[in-house]
Amino acid sequence: MPQSALSTALRRLGQRPYTRREISDYLTRRNYAAEEVSAALTRLIELGYLDDLEAARATVRYRELHPRGRLLVARELRHRGLDATTVELALLDYDERSLARELAKRLAAQGKSQEAVQRALINRGFRSASVLAATEDGSAEVDLS
């Protein structure tokens, strides 16, 4: 007996928070009819299992543990189908400079040169102002005393 779109979506949502677009795309790829997908999305929202802002905030919390630059996180959120307002709300408290500073300290503690630390931060999408603030003040240097 085939599973309903709702039960398929619920199983998927048990893994991590997803956006409406991600669940819609997932169900469509699984060959559910558009009406069934729409009904499942409506029911999931009514039940509180599907919340774009909460999915965005979960991504931001993950990125605070695995830092990336603000613009890169915003792009990731938009790629997941979130609108500009939801992205901005999710990123309200995202402190890129602080995250860059903490990551720079960790990398410097691993013996990386200031240039290597700067490259690593840039590769992770941090803006140049955040990179300079994180490395120029000496906070990314290891205290060897």
MODELLER restraints for C-alpha pairs under 7 A, 6 or more apart:
rsr = mdl.restraints
at = mdl.atoms
rsr.add(forms.Gaussian(group=physical.xy_distance, feature=features.Distance(at['CA:5:A'], at['CA:27:A']), mean=6.57, stdev=0.5))
rsr.add(forms.Gaussian(group=physical.xy_distance, feature=features.Distance(at['CA:5:A'], at['CA:32:A']), mean=6.57, stdev=0.5))
rsr.add(forms.Gaussian(group=physical.xy_distance, feature=features.Distance(at['CA:5:A'], at['CA:36:A']), mean=6.38, stdev=0.5))
rsr.add(forms.Gaussian(group=physical.xy_distance, feature=features.Distance(at['CA:5:A'], at['CA:37:A']), mean=6.24, stdev=0.5))
rsr.add(forms.Gaussian(group=physical.xy_distance, feature=features.Distance(at['CA:5:A'], at['CA:40:A']), mean=6.03, stdev=0.5))
rsr.add(forms.Gaussian(group=physical.xy_distance, feature=features.Distance(at['CA:6:A'], at['CA:40:A']), mean=4.77, stdev=0.5))
rsr.add(forms.Gaussian(group=physical.xy_distance, feature=features.Distance(at['CA:9:A'], at['CA:23:A']), mean=6.56, stdev=0.5))
rsr.add(forms.Gaussian(group=physical.xy_distance, feature=features.Distance(at['CA:17:A'], at['CA:55:A']), mean=4.92, stdev=0.5))
rsr.add(forms.Gaussian(group=physical.xy_distance, feature=features.Distance(at['CA:18:A'], at['CA:55:A']), mean=5.63, stdev=0.5))
rsr.add(forms.Gaussian(group=physical.xy_distance, feature=features.Distance(at['CA:19:A'], at['CA:50:A']), mean=6.85, stdev=0.5))
rsr.add(forms.Gaussian(group=physical.xy_distance, feature=features.Distance(at['CA:19:A'], at['CA:51:A']), mean=6.72, stdev=0.5))
rsr.add(forms.Gaussian(group=physical.xy_distance, feature=features.Distance(at['CA:19:A'], at['CA:52:A']), mean=4.92, stdev=0.5))
rsr.add(forms.Gaussian(group=physical.xy_distance, feature=features.Distance(at['CA:19:A'], at['CA:55:A']), mean=5.99, stdev=0.5))
rsr.add(forms.Gaussian(group=physical.xy_distance, feature=features.Distance(at['CA:19:A'], at['CA:80:A']), mean=6.75, stdev=0.5))
rsr.add(forms.Gaussian(group=physical.xy_distance, feature=features.Distance(at['CA:19:A'], at['CA:81:A']), mean=6.97, stdev=0.5))
rsr.add(forms.Gaussian(group=physical.xy_distance, feature=features.Distance(at['CA:20:A'], at['CA:50:A']), mean=6.68, stdev=0.5))
rsr.add(forms.Gaussian(group=physical.xy_distance, feature=features.Distance(at['CA:20:A'], at['CA:52:A']), mean=6.43, stdev=0.5))
rsr.add(forms.Gaussian(group=physical.xy_distance, feature=features.Distance(at['CA:21:A'], at['CA:81:A']), mean=5.52, stdev=0.5))
rsr.add(forms.Gaussian(group=physical.xy_distance, feature=features.Distance(at['CA:22:A'], at['CA:80:A']), mean=6.54, stdev=0.5))
rsr.add(forms.Gaussian(group=physical.xy_distance, feature=features.Distance(at['CA:24:A'], at['CA:37:A']), mean=6.35, stdev=0.5))
rsr.add(forms.Gaussian(group=physical.xy_distance, feature=features.Distance(at['CA:27:A'], at['CA:37:A']), mean=6.38, stdev=0.5))
rsr.add(forms.Gaussian(group=physical.xy_distance, feature=features.Distance(at['CA:44:A'], at['CA:50:A']), mean=5.39, stdev=0.5))
rsr.add(forms.Gaussian(group=physical.xy_distance, feature=features.Distance(at['CA:45:A'], at['CA:51:A']), mean=6.63, stdev=0.5))
rsr.add(forms.Gaussian(group=physical.xy_distance, feature=features.Distance(at['CA:53:A'], at['CA:86:A']), mean=5.90, stdev=0.5))
rsr.add(forms.Gaussian(group=physical.xy_distance, feature=features.Distance(at['CA:53:A'], at['CA:90:A']), mean=6.64, stdev=0.5))
rsr.add(forms.Gaussian(group=physical.xy_distance, feature=features.Distance(at['CA:56:A'], at['CA:77:A']), mean=6.48, stdev=0.5))
rsr.add(forms.Gaussian(group=physical.xy_distance, feature=features.Distance(at['CA:56:A'], at['CA:87:A']), mean=6.92, stdev=0.5))
rsr.add(forms.Gaussian(group=physical.xy_distance, feature=features.Distance(at['CA:56:A'], at['CA:90:A']), mean=5.80, stdev=0.5))
rsr.add(forms.Gaussian(group=physical.xy_distance, feature=features.Distance(at['CA:57:A'], at['CA:90:A']), mean=5.12, stdev=0.5))
rsr.add(forms.Gaussian(group=physical.xy_distance, feature=features.Distance(at['CA:60:A'], at['CA:90:A']), mean=6.86, stdev=0.5))
rsr.add(forms.Gaussian(group=physical.xy_distance, feature=features.Distance(at['CA:60:A'], at['CA:91:A']), mean=6.94, stdev=0.5))
rsr.add(forms.Gaussian(group=physical.xy_distance, feature=features.Distance(at['CA:64:A'], at['CA:99:A']), mean=6.97, stdev=0.5))
rsr.add(forms.Gaussian(group=physical.xy_distance, feature=features.Distance(at['CA:67:A'], at['CA:99:A']), mean=6.26, stdev=0.5))
rsr.add(forms.Gaussian(group=physical.xy_distance, feature=features.Distance(at['CA:68:A'], at['CA:124:A']), mean=5.02, stdev=0.5))
rsr.add(forms.Gaussian(group=physical.xy_distance, feature=features.Distance(at['CA:68:A'], at['CA:125:A']), mean=5.64, stdev=0.5))
rsr.add(forms.Gaussian(group=physical.xy_distance, feature=features.Distance(at['CA:68:A'], at['CA:126:A']), mean=6.35, stdev=0.5))
rsr.add(forms.Gaussian(group=physical.xy_distance, feature=features.Distance(at['CA:69:A'], at['CA:96:A']), mean=6.12, stdev=0.5))
rsr.add(forms.Gaussian(group=physical.xy_distance, feature=features.Distance(at['CA:69:A'], at['CA:124:A']), mean=6.20, stdev=0.5))
rsr.add(forms.Gaussian(group=physical.xy_distance, feature=features.Distance(at['CA:69:A'], at['CA:125:A']), mean=4.33, stdev=0.5))
rsr.add(forms.Gaussian(group=physical.xy_distance, feature=features.Distance(at['CA:69:A'], at['CA:126:A']), mean=3.84, stdev=0.5))
rsr.add(forms.Gaussian(group=physical.xy_distance, feature=features.Distance(at['CA:69:A'], at['CA:127:A']), mean=6.57, stdev=0.5))
rsr.add(forms.Gaussian(group=physical.xy_distance, feature=features.Distance(at['CA:70:A'], at['CA:96:A']), mean=6.02, stdev=0.5))
rsr.add(forms.Gaussian(group=physical.xy_distance, feature=features.Distance(at['CA:70:A'], at['CA:126:A']), mean=6.87, stdev=0.5))
rsr.add(forms.Gaussian(group=physical.xy_distance, feature=features.Distance(at['CA:71:A'], at['CA:125:A']), mean=6.93, stdev=0.5))
rsr.add(forms.Gaussian(group=physical.xy_distance, feature=features.Distance(at['CA:72:A'], at['CA:125:A']), mean=5.55, stdev=0.5))
rsr.add(forms.Gaussian(group=physical.xy_distance, feature=features.Distance(at['CA:74:A'], at['CA:87:A']), mean=6.24, stdev=0.5))
rsr.add(forms.Gaussian(group=physical.xy_distance, feature=features.Distance(at['CA:77:A'], at['CA:87:A']), mean=6.37, stdev=0.5))
rsr.add(forms.Gaussian(group=physical.xy_distance, feature=features.Distance(at['CA:96:A'], at['CA:130:A']), mean=6.86, stdev=0.5))
rsr.add(forms.Gaussian(group=physical.xy_distance, feature=features.Distance(at['CA:97:A'], at['CA:130:A']), mean=4.93, stdev=0.5))
rsr.add(forms.Gaussian(group=physical.xy_distance, feature=features.Distance(at['CA:97:A'], at['CA:134:A']), mean=6.83, stdev=0.5))
rsr.add(forms.Gaussian(group=physical.xy_distance, feature=features.Distance(at['CA:100:A'], at['CA:121:A']), mean=6.84, stdev=0.5))
rsr.add(forms.Gaussian(group=physical.xy_distance, feature=features.Distance(at['CA:100:A'], at['CA:130:A']), mean=6.39, stdev=0.5))
rsr.add(forms.Gaussian(group=physical.xy_distance, feature=features.Distance(at['CA:100:A'], at['CA:131:A']), mean=6.52, stdev=0.5))
rsr.add(forms.Gaussian(group=physical.xy_distance, feature=features.Distance(at['CA:100:A'], at['CA:134:A']), mean=5.83, stdev=0.5))
rsr.add(forms.Gaussian(group=physical.xy_distance, feature=features.Distance(at['CA:101:A'], at['CA:134:A']), mean=4.31, stdev=0.5))
rsr.add(forms.Gaussian(group=physical.xy_distance, feature=features.Distance(at['CA:104:A'], at['CA:117:A']), mean=5.96, stdev=0.5))
rsr.add(forms.Gaussian(group=physical.xy_distance, feature=features.Distance(at['CA:104:A'], at['CA:134:A']), mean=6.36, stdev=0.5))
rsr.add(forms.Gaussian(group=physical.xy_distance, feature=features.Distance(at['CA:104:A'], at['CA:135:A']), mean=6.78, stdev=0.5))
rsr.add(forms.Gaussian(group=physical.xy_distance, feature=features.Distance(at['CA:104:A'], at['CA:140:A']), mean=5.14, stdev=0.5))
rsr.add(forms.Gaussian(group=physical.xy_distance, feature=features.Distance(at['CA:105:A'], at['CA:139:A']), mean=6.57, stdev=0.5))
rsr.add(forms.Gaussian(group=physical.xy_distance, feature=features.Distance(at['CA:105:A'], at['CA:140:A']), mean=4.33, stdev=0.5))
rsr.add(forms.Gaussian(group=physical.xy_distance, feature=features.Distance(at['CA:105:A'], at['CA:141:A']), mean=6.80, stdev=0.5))
rsr.add(forms.Gaussian(group=physical.xy_distance, feature=features.Distance(at['CA:107:A'], at['CA:117:A']), mean=6.20, stdev=0.5))
rsr.add(forms.Gaussian(group=physical.xy_distance, feature=features.Distance(at['CA:108:A'], at['CA:117:A']), mean=6.76, stdev=0.5))
rsr.add(forms.Gaussian(group=physical.xy_distance, feature=features.Distance(at['CA:108:A'], at['CA:140:A']), mean=5.53, stdev=0.5))
rsr.add(forms.Gaussian(group=physical.xy_distance, feature=features.Distance(at['CA:108:A'], at['CA:141:A']), mean=5.71, stdev=0.5))
rsr.add(forms.Gaussian(group=physical.xy_distance, feature=features.Distance(at['CA:108:A'], at['CA:142:A']), mean=6.00, stdev=0.5))
rsr.add(forms.Gaussian(group=physical.xy_distance, feature=features.Distance(at['CA:109:A'], at['CA:142:A']), mean=5.54, stdev=0.5))
rsr.add(forms.Gaussian(group=physical.xy_distance, feature=features.Distance(at['CA:114:A'], at['CA:135:A']), mean=6.79, stdev=0.5))
rsr.add(forms.Gaussian(group=physical.xy_distance, feature=features.Distance(at['CA:118:A'], at['CA:131:A']), mean=6.08, stdev=0.5))
rsr.add(forms.Gaussian(group=physical.xy_distance, feature=features.Distance(at['CA:121:A'], at['CA:131:A']), mean=6.27, stdev=0.5))
rsr.add(forms.Gaussian(group=physical.xy_distance, feature=features.Distance(at['CA:134:A'], at['CA:140:A']), mean=6.71, stdev=0.5))
